[in-house]
Amino acid sequence: MELIYEKSVPGRRGVKLPASDVPPAPPLPEGLLRTEPAGLAEVSELDLVRHFTNLSRLNFSVDTNFYPLGSCTMKYNAKVLENAATLFAPFHPMTALLPGGGEHCQGSLGMLYDLGQMLADITGMDEVTTQPLAGAHGEMTGILLISAYHRARGNKKKYVVVPDSSHGTNPASATIAGYEIVTVPTAPYGDMDLELFRQAMSDEVAAVMMTCPNTLGLFNPHIKEICDIAHSFGALMYYDGANLNAIMGKVKPGDVGFDVVHVNLHKTFGTPHGGGGPGAGPVGVKKALIPFLPQPRIDMDDEGTFVLQTSRPDSIGRAANFFGNFGIMVRAYAYIIMLGREGLIQVSEQAVLNANYIKERLKPYYDLPYDQTCMHECVFSAARQLAHGVHAIDIAKFLIDRGYHPPTVYFPLIVKEAIMIEPTETESKAAMDAFIDVMIEAARTAGSDPQALLDAPLTMPVSRLDETKAAREQHVCCLG
Ligand SMILES: *Cc1c(COP(=O)(O)O)cnc(C)c1O
């Protein structure tokens, strides 16, 4: 692609501004004045529009193509949710903190309050804070709540237990919150080995963090027993519900025995995500942890007015400013209201059905290390293709040439050459069939013409990048 500077013609202009009729500003100090012109591209408006429009078309998005990035839930998000977020935009909840401000934003406070109640209902928790700004932030907040709970009881606990099939953020968040990590390996049935878990437990364990379904897309058959064992040691159970889209309306983590849950609004509840945009990771807790929740808390007084509680002595403090990412909350609220109970159940059923459909159809072509009914995603291995010198990354690059965002590769770490596919509930059978055909073509090509996979992608402005370097040294020349 041509760079905007290469289109530059001296003297060419996109807009001409009339001569200023505003008195000139006082002169800037000599030292701050530019000594040479800024060297901006000089182009017509049309050249500029084409440049940025073409740049934007290099972006990959759910609005343009199928995006089966496992664990990330890149589903289509209805545009009506964006409308809802725009409607609320003028009512910034920060007004609630101004003197008498609460009366000017009852609608915003009420929305946050209702959303908390709905999420508490969906997860089986007693109260929810909507403050955390992402899934990992929710985890850290949740572990800090657990830490405060134990400290209030005079217990100095040292460890957090995580299965090796948990999301990588789990051990990271628990470490940041000050705990040492005990990792439990996965049993052949695809989740934490129950016997090794028993051995890992002691009175010094503060919490057990379960990603559920785990990163293999599997639901732990022993989840209730794990909760009971943990509780018998005085440990609390943490549920990583980033991918609640697999179980919503089917199972409430609180009913199973979990004490703390976070959910990713930007995966399950209708916010487009990817590209590092804003998210939200509300945290729900059982009664015993309510005193420690972040403040301010939104409460309803006897007259039905929403009020802020700002002086709760045991609170861990603020998790975020401005009640969290407010716009994301509006989208989630609209999403839940729009779909209703039956709709949310249908989301989970369809997400799970779609993942199992892809799993069954691709099973003859790729190794499936944990061959059982999956939840919202399935994890293959490219081990068979590796025999021809083709890695998971080569299959991923091949898919790009065919117009697909690759599935997640090399995650989870416990599967060699992992290919993790999450179709989400919003894809049609026709869209999935077309993707499956390309995955089958990739598997066949690995056998017949492996070099073709190693050469991919051929259709992109750049081919294979040093991904670490590309992320750290972003430079416009990459597009040259
Ligand atoms: C995405 C994800 C997270 C982290 O969420 P962020 O919003 O990216 O911080 C945690 N756990 C699981 C299982 C996830 O899929």
Ligand as a Chemical Component Dictionary entry (heavy atoms), coordinates in Angstrom:
data_LIG
# 
_chem_comp.id                   LIG 
_chem_comp.type                 NON-POLYMER 
_chem_comp.pdbx_formal_charge   0 
_chem_comp.three_letter_code    LIG 
# 
loop_
_chem_comp_atom.comp_id 
_chem_comp_atom.atom_id 
_chem_comp_atom.alt_atom_id 
_chem_comp_atom.type_symbol 
_chem_comp_atom.charge 
_chem_comp_atom.model_Cartn_x 
_chem_comp_atom.model_Cartn_y 
_chem_comp_atom.model_Cartn_z 
_chem_comp_atom.pdbx_ordinal 
LIG C1 C1 C 0 -10.456 -13.385 28.388 1  
LIG C2 C2 C 0 -10.322 -14.167 29.605 2  
LIG C3 C3 C 0 -9.803  -13.569 30.773 3  
LIG C4 C4 C 0 -9.221  -12.175 30.825 4  
LIG O1 O1 O 0 -10.124 -11.174 30.473 5  
LIG P1 P1 P 0 -9.577  -9.729  30.075 6  
LIG O2 O2 O 0 -10.789 -8.869  29.958 7  
LIG O3 O3 O 0 -8.847  -9.895  28.780 8  
LIG O4 O4 O 0 -8.654  -9.268  31.161 9  
LIG C5 C5 C 0 -9.772  -14.335 31.922 10 
LIG N1 N1 N 0 -10.201 -15.611 31.922 11 
LIG C6 C6 C 0 -10.689 -16.208 30.814 12 
LIG C7 C7 C 0 -11.160 -17.631 30.885 13 
LIG C8 C8 C 0 -10.768 -15.515 29.611 14 
LIG O5 O5 O 0 -11.239 -16.127 28.523 15 
# 
loop_
_chem_comp_bond.comp_id 
_chem_comp_bond.atom_id_1 
_chem_comp_bond.atom_id_2 
_chem_comp_bond.value_order 
_chem_comp_bond.pdbx_ordinal 
LIG C1 C2 SING 1  
LIG C2 C3 SING 2  
LIG C2 C8 DOUB 3  
LIG C3 C4 SING 4  
LIG C3 C5 DOUB 5  
LIG C4 O1 SING 6  
LIG O1 P1 SING 7  
LIG P1 O2 DOUB 8  
LIG P1 O3 SING 9  
LIG P1 O4 SING 10 
LIG C5 N1 SING 11 
LIG N1 C6 DOUB 12 
LIG C6 C7 SING 13 
LIG C6 C8 SING 14 
LIG C8 O5 SING 15 
# 
